[in-house]
Amino acid sequence: MSEAAFSYQGYELDPSGLLTCRYALGDRRFVEQADLGPGAWTSAPAREAARLVYLLAGVSYYKTAAPPAVRVDVPLRPAELAMLEAFYQRGLAEFAYHNRLDLALVRIEAAVENRAPADFVAPPDRPLVLFGGGKDSIVTVEEIKDRHPNAALFVVSPHTAPFEAIERVVPITALPVVRATRHLDPQLLEPPRHTGFLQGHVPVTGIIAALAVLAATGAGHDAVVLSNERSASDPNLVVDGAAVNHQYSKSEDFEAAFAEVVSGALGPGLRVFSLLRPYAELWVAERFARLDRYHRAFRSCNRAFPIDPAKRLDRWCGECDKCCFVDLVLAPFLPRSELEAIFDGREPLASPELLGRFEVFVGLSPDPKPFECVGEIGESRAAAVLAARRTDRTSSPILSNLAGRLPPLLPETVAGLLAPHRPHRVPDEFAPEDLLV
């Protein structure tokens, strides 16, 4: 860890919708901006929401050296301090694990005070859906849009160019789009051999969720709807009693803490929740399998999302952990021919050399769950066995191998994976039908 403290150096929200956040670490100065376009940006709720973005976006710059002290220049409510401490310590747990750091030593230095919320008020029934173009957010959109005709998508793009993997799906939703363009400090994009910066994962979904809250205050939306299912709370591994979760900022713990912070800053006029929190990946996959108009457009391969457009892949790679898991979880519900077409002839389950990746998913390997947005072992086991039972999969070497080594799949296990879990935080007016039974 560096000895120089990481410090927050102020933020400004311009009436044009340009948010500027400033940070420092020793002699280094960092500036991040987000351009949200026209909106009601001079209001007190917008300023409060901008402050939340400022607080969470700091982790991207803190992790360049990971010093033990973080100095925040704005007062924090008690819930904000607790959320920020967890965001640094648990949100950066994967980064710390790979860099052999102990972030339990990190301390947040800030004035703490109770302050009244800004009392945000928006027209009713105007949900804003955080949209990444993958199966999860597609299922959320389709569950919401018919009952909530004033819904809109929220899409974040890097300043380099929009992500084609998202943009090609947006028109299929037939919903309007609220946009933000995020400008990372260019120092983060320089080769680490030049900067000496530490490298690793940051809890970016939390930052994007804060941007969605800011966008909601400026564009007049009364709910921010996320698409994080329940397995996002499942850690990849536990080290010395501490969970290391690649998906911490998609977890129930973060969602609950963030929703409390938003309520404390803006009042009850803006709700934040994940529509998919009660559900397993298997339920999401079964719902997505019905939405055939999206099948040839969506692409969740992470190689489609580098900030540098020249490094983006314009197809599924067919071999990374994300490709493999998406294929596995959809295989029980879609014909083999459909998945071959989705992956454009590079379906992972058709490649015997990828068996090792699938063994990790189903717990037949000593390796931990990949540091990717993939489901838990129980979901993957159920998907493998259900897929192996399909008549069009009888010749699949990978599925036959896995199913032959896994314990029997009980009907009650499948039923549990396809049923919602309680308690949950989804408001009744947004809940899918099976949540209201």
C-alpha positions in Angstrom: 0.0 0.0 0.0 1.1 3.6 -0.7 1.6 5.8 2.3 0.1 8.9 0.6 -3.6 9.3 1.5 -6.2 9.2 -1.3 -8.3 12.3 -1.1 -11.5 13.6 -2.6 -11.0 17.1 -4.0 -14.5 18.3 -4.9 -17.2 17.9 -7.5 -19.3 20.2 -9.7 -22.6 19.5 -11.5 -23.0 22.0 -14.3 -26.5 23.2 -15.4 -25.7 21.5 -18.8 -25.6 18.1 -17.1 -21.8 17.7 -16.9 -20.6 16.2 -13.6 -16.9 16.7 -12.8 -15.3 14.7 -9.9 -11.8 15.4 -8.7 -9.4 13.2 -6.7 -5.8 13.2 -5.6 -3.2 10.7 -4.5 0.2 12.2 -3.6 1.2 14.3 -6.6 -1.3 12.7 -8.9 -4.5 14.5 -9.8 -7.4 12.7 -11.3 -10.5 14.1 -13.0 -13.6 12.0 -14.0 -16.5 13.5 -15.8 -20.0 12.2 -16.7 -22.1 14.0 -19.3 -25.8 13.4 -18.8 -27.2 16.0 -21.2 -30.2 18.3 -20.7 -32.1 17.9 -17.4 -33.1 19.6 -14.1 -29.5 19.7 -12.8 -29.7 22.8 -10.6 -32.1 21.2 -8.1 -31.1 20.1 -4.6 -31.9 16.4 -5.3 -29.6 16.5 -8.3 -26.8 17.9 -6.3 -27.3 15.2 -3.6 -27.4 12.4 -6.3 -24.2 13.9 -7.9 -22.5 13.6 -4.5 -23.3 9.9 -4.4 -21.7 9.4 -7.8 -18.7 11.4 -6.6 -18.3 9.1 -3.5 -18.5 5.8 -5.3 -16.5 6.7 -8.4 -13.5 7.4 -6.3 -12.6 3.7 -6.0 -11.3 3.7 -9.6 -8.6 6.1 -8.6 -8.0 4.9 -5.1 -7.0 1.5 -6.4 -4.1 2.9 -8.4 -2.0 2.7 -5.2 -4.5 1.6 -2.4 -3.2 3.6 0.5 -4.6 3.0 4.0 -6.3 6.5 4.4 -9.2 7.8 2.3 -10.0 11.5 3.1 -13.5 12.6 2.0 -14.0 16.4 1.8 -17.8 16.3 2.1 -19.8 15.4 5.2 -21.3 11.9 5.2 -24.5 10.7 6.8 -23.9 7.6 9.0 -25.4 5.2 6.4 -23.2 6.8 3.7 -20.1 6.2 5.7 -21.0 2.6 6.3 -21.8 2.0 2.6 -18.6 3.7 1.5 -16.4 1.6 3.9 -18.0 -1.6 2.6 -17.6 -0.4 -1.0 -13.9 0.1 -0.5 -13.3 -3.0 1.6 -15.8 -5.6 0.1 -16.2 -4.0 -3.3 -12.5 -4.1 -3.9 -12.0 -7.5 -2.2 -11.2 -9.2 -5.6 -8.7 -6.5 -6.4 -7.1 -6.9 -2.9 -7.0 -10.7 -3.3 -5.1 -10.5 -6.6 -2.7 -7.8 -5.3 -2.2 -9.4 -1.8 -3.5 -6.4 0.0 -5.4 -6.2 3.3 -8.1 -3.6 2.8 -9.4 -4.1 6.3 -6.7 -1.6 7.1 -8.4 1.1 5.0 -10.0 3.9 7.0 -12.4 6.5 5.7 -11.7 9.9 7.2 -14.8 12.2 6.9 -17.0 14.4 9.0 -20.2 12.5 9.9 -23.5 14.3 10.4 -27.2 13.6 10.1 -28.9 15.8 7.5 -32.4 15.9 6.1 -33.0 14.5 2.6 -33.5 16.7 -0.4 -37.1 15.4 -0.8 -37.0 14.5 -4.5 -40.4 14.3 -6.2 -41.1 12.9 -9.7 -44.2 12.1 -11.7 -45.5 8.6 -10.7 -44.9 5.4 -12.6 -41.8 6.4 -14.5 -39.2 3.7 -13.9 -35.7 4.0 -15.3 -34.2 0.6 -16.1 -30.4 0.3 -16.0 -29.7 -1.5 -19.3 -26.6 -3.4 -20.3 -28.0 -5.4 -23.3 -27.6 -8.8 -21.6 -30.3 -11.4 -20.9 -30.9 -10.2 -17.3 -31.7 -6.6 -18.2 -33.7 -7.8 -21.2 -35.9 -9.9 -19.0 -36.4 -7.0 -16.6 -37.4 -4.7 -19.5 -40.0 -7.2 -20.8 -41.4 -7.8 -17.4 -41.9 -4.1 -16.9 -42.7 -2.2 -20.1 -46.2 -3.4 -20.8 -47.5 -2.5 -17.3 -45.4 0.7 -17.1 -45.7 2.5 -20.5 -43.6 5.5 -19.3 -40.5 3.3 -18.6 -37.2 4.2 -20.1 -33.7 2.7 -20.4 -30.6 4.1 -18.8 -27.5 3.4 -20.8 -23.9 4.4 -19.9 -21.2 4.7 -22.7 -17.5 5.4 -22.5 -16.4 8.6 -24.2 -14.5 6.6 -26.8 -17.7 5.2 -28.5 -21.0 3.6 -27.5 -20.9 -0.2 -27.0 -22.3 -1.8 -30.1 -23.3 -4.9 -28.1 -25.8 -2.7 -26.2 -26.8 -0.4 -29.0 -27.9 -3.2 -31.3 -30.4 -4.4 -28.6 -31.8 -1.0 -27.6 -34.2 -0.6 -30.6 -35.8 -4.0 -29.9 -37.0 -2.8 -26.5 -39.0 0.0 -28.2 -38.3 2.2 -25.1 -36.8 5.7 -24.9 -33.3 6.0 -23.7 -31.7 8.3 -21.0 -28.0 8.4 -21.6 -24.8 9.2 -19.8 -21.3 9.3 -21.2 -18.5 8.5 -18.7 -15.1 10.0 -19.2 -12.5 8.2 -17.1 -9.3 10.1 -16.3 -7.0 9.2 -19.3 -4.2 8.2 -16.8 -6.2 5.0 -16.0 -6.0 4.0 -19.7 -2.2 4.3 -19.9 -0.1 1.1 -19.8 0.6 0.1 -16.2 4.3 -0.3 -17.0 4.3 3.5 -17.5 2.2 4.5 -14.5 3.0 1.8 -12.0 -0.7 1.7 -11.1 -2.1 -1.4 -9.4 -4.5 -3.3 -11.6 -7.7 -5.1 -10.8 -11.5 -5.2 -10.7 -13.6 -2.3 -9.3 -17.3 -2.6 -8.3 -18.4 -0.7 -11.4 -22.1 -1.6 -11.2 -22.3 0.5 -8.0 -21.0 3.5 -9.9 -23.4 3.0 -12.8 -26.3 2.6 -10.3 -25.3 5.9 -8.8 -25.3 7.5 -12.2 -28.7 6.1 -12.8 -30.0 7.7 -9.6 -28.5 11.0 -10.8 -30.1 10.6 -14.2 -33.5 9.9 -12.6 -33.4 13.1 -10.6 -32.6 15.1 -13.8 -35.0 13.4 -16.1 -37.9 12.9 -13.6 -38.1 9.2 -12.9 -39.5 7.8 -9.7 -37.7 4.4 -9.7 -34.3 3.0 -10.7 -34.7 -0.7 -11.6 -31.7 -3.0 -11.5 -31.4 -6.5 -12.9 -29.3 -8.4 -10.4 -30.4 -12.0 -9.5 -29.9 -13.7 -6.2 -26.8 -15.6 -7.1 -24.9 -12.3 -7.4 -24.6 -12.4 -3.6 -22.7 -15.7 -3.8 -19.0 -15.2 -3.2 -16.3 -16.6 -5.4 -14.3 -17.7 -2.4 -13.7 -17.0 1.3 -10.3 -15.9 2.4 -9.5 -15.7 6.2 -13.2 -15.6 6.9 -13.9 -12.7 4.4 -16.0 -13.1 1.3 -14.4 -12.3 -2.1 -17.3 -11.6 -4.5 -16.7 -10.4 -8.0 -20.3 -9.2 -8.1 -20.3 -7.4 -4.8 -21.9 -4.3 -6.3 -24.7 -6.5 -7.7 -25.3 -8.2 -4.3 -28.2 -8.0 -2.0 -26.0 -6.4 0.7 -24.9 -3.6 -1.5 -28.3 -3.0 -3.0 -29.9 -2.7 0.5 -27.2 -0.3 1.7 -27.3 1.8 -1.5 -31.1 2.0 -1.4 -30.9 3.2 2.2 -28.4 5.8 1.2 -30.5 7.0 -1.7 -33.6 7.2 0.6 -31.5 9.2 3.2 -30.3 11.6 0.5 -33.4 12.0 -1.6 -36.3 10.9 0.6 -38.9 8.2 -0.4 -39.6 9.8 -3.9 -37.0 7.6 -5.7 -37.0 3.8 -5.1 -34.0 1.6 -6.0 -34.4 -2.2 -6.3 -33.5 -5.2 -8.5 -36.5 -6.8 -10.1 -34.6 -10.1 -10.4 -33.3 -10.3 -6.8 -35.8 -13.1 -5.8 -34.8 -15.3 -8.8 -32.1 -17.7 -9.8 -30.2 -17.6 -13.0 -32.2 -20.6 -14.2 -35.5 -18.7 -13.9 -34.0 -15.7 -15.8 -32.7 -18.1 -18.5 -36.1 -19.7 -18.9 -37.8 -16.3 -19.3 -35.2 -15.1 -21.7 -35.6 -18.3 -23.8 -39.1 -17.1 -24.7 -37.9 -13.8 -26.0 -36.7 -15.0 -29.4 -36.6 -11.6 -31.0 -33.6 -10.8 -28.8 -31.7 -14.0 -29.4 -29.6 -13.0 -32.4 -29.0 -9.5 -31.1 -27.8 -9.8 -27.5 -24.2 -10.4 -26.7 -22.8 -10.8 -23.1 -19.3 -11.7 -24.0 -17.0 -9.4 -22.0 -14.7 -9.0 -25.0 -17.4 -6.8 -26.4 -16.8 -4.1 -23.7 -13.2 -2.8 -23.6 -13.1 1.0 -23.4 -10.9 1.1 -26.5 -13.2 0.4 -29.5 -10.3 -1.2 -31.4 -10.1 -3.9 -28.8 -13.8 -4.8 -28.9 -14.9 -8.1 -30.4 -17.9 -7.8 -32.7 -19.1 -11.4 -31.9 -19.3 -13.9 -29.1 -15.7 -15.2 -28.6 -17.2 -18.6 -27.7 -14.5 -19.5 -25.2 -14.4 -17.1 -22.2 -16.1 -17.9 -18.9 -19.0 -15.5 -19.6 -19.7 -17.2 -23.0 -19.6 -20.6 -21.4 -21.9 -19.8 -18.6 -24.5 -18.1 -20.8 -24.5 -21.1 -23.1 -24.8 -23.6 -20.2 -27.7 -21.8 -18.4 -29.7 -21.4 -21.7 -29.0 -25.0 -22.9 -32.0 -26.5 -20.9 -34.4 -24.2 -22.6 -33.3 -23.6 -26.2 -32.7 -26.0 -29.0 -29.1 -26.8 -29.8 -29.5 -25.3 -33.2 -30.7 -22.0 -31.8 -27.7 -21.8 -29.5 -25.3 -22.6 -32.4 -26.9 -19.8 -34.3 -26.7 -17.4 -31.3 -22.9 -18.1 -31.0 -22.5 -18.0 -34.7 -21.0 -21.5 -34.9 -18.8 -21.0 -31.8 -21.0 -22.6 -29.2 -18.9 -23.4 -26.2 -20.7 -26.6 -25.4 -19.6 -27.9 -28.8 -15.9 -27.5 -27.9 -14.7 -30.5 -25.8 -11.5 -28.6 -25.0 -13.6 -26.2 -22.8 -14.7 -29.0 -20.5 -12.5 -27.6 -17.7 -14.3 -24.3 -17.7 -17.6 -26.1 -17.2 -16.2 -28.3 -14.5 -15.4 -25.2 -12.5 -19.0 -24.0 -12.8 -20.5 -27.2 -11.5 -17.9 -27.7 -8.7 -16.0 -30.6 -10.2 -12.8 -28.7 -10.1 -10.8 -27.4 -7.1 -10.7 -24.0 -8.7 -13.0 -21.3 -7.3 -15.9 -19.9 -9.3 -14.5 -17.6 -12.0 -14.2 -13.9 -11.3 -17.0 -13.2 -13.8 -20.8 -12.6 -13.6 -21.7 -16.2 -13.5 -24.1 -18.3 -11.4 -23.6 -20.4 -8.3 -22.7 -24.1 -8.4 -26.2 -25.4 -7.7 -27.6 -23.4 -10.6 -24.9 -24.6 -13.0 -25.3 -28.3 -11.9 -29.1 -28.1 -12.5 -28.5 -26.5 -16.0 -26.0 -29.2 -17.0 -28.2 -32.1 -16.0 -31.4 -30.6 -17.5 -29.5 -29.8 -20.7 -28.1 -33.3 -20.9 -31.6 -34.7 -20.8 -32.6 -33.0 -24.0 -32.9 -35.2 -27.0 -30.9 -32.8 -29.2 -28.0 -33.0 -26.6 -27.5 -36.8 -26.4 -24.3 -36.6 -28.4 -22.7 -33.7 -26.3 -19.4 -34.9 -24.8 -19.3 -32.1 -22.3 -22.9 -32.5 -21.0 -22.7 -36.3 -20.9 -19.4 -36.0 -19.0 -20.8 -33.5 -16.4 -24.1 -35.2 -15.9 -22.5 -38.6 -15.4 -20.3 -37.2 -12.5 -22.9 -35.0 -10.8 -25.3 -36.2 -8.1 -29.0 -36.9 -9.1 -31.0 -33.7 -9.8 -34.2 -33.8 -7.6 -37.4 -32.4 -8.9 -37.7 -30.2 -5.8 -34.3 -28.7 -6.5 -35.4 -27.7 -10.0 -38.7 -26.3 -8.6 -36.8 -24.3 -6.1 -34.6 -22.8 -8.7 -37.5 -21.8 -10.9 -39.5 -20.3 -8.0 -39.0 -16.8 -6.4 -37.4 -16.5 -3.0 -38.5 -14.3 -0.2 -38.1 -11.8 1.4 -37.5 -9.3 -1.3 -37.7 -5.6 -1.9 -39.6 -5.6 -5.2 -42.7 -3.3 -5.0 -46.0 -5.0 -5.8 -46.7 -2.8 -8.8 -43.5 -4.1 -10.4 -43.5 -7.7 -9.3 -43.8 -10.5 -11.8 -47.0 -12.6 -11.4 -45.3 -15.4 -9.5 -44.1 -12.9 -6.8 -47.7 -12.0 -6.0 -49.0 -15.6 -5.5 
